[in-house]
Amino acid sequence: MLRKTLDSQRRVLRPDDPHTADSMYGLGCLAALQGRKDEALSLLREAVDHGLPVPGDLAIEKEDSLKSLHGDPRFVALVASAKPHAAATQTPK
């Protein structure tokens, strides 16, 4: 069901819509929980590259569902690339 939702969002909202990126992130978390690391990392990378809303960018390394990815160099690189994106899109308080 999540995959169908994401496919629809990609077509209707387009990949750069924050809702689509958020769905990619959620599906990536699910894939990580199910031990599908390559798929999880691919979805998470796509989510970050396509505008994952700031709370997701900031929380990615602390997300419990992504613990299975900790220590993977690809995940470390993903976290490193998510932080500047979050900083650039955050509004000053």
Summary of the structure (lengths in Angstrom):
residues: 93
radius of gyration: 12.6
end to end distance: 37.8
largest distance: 38.6
contacts: 263
relative contact order: 0.14
helix: 77%
strand: 0%
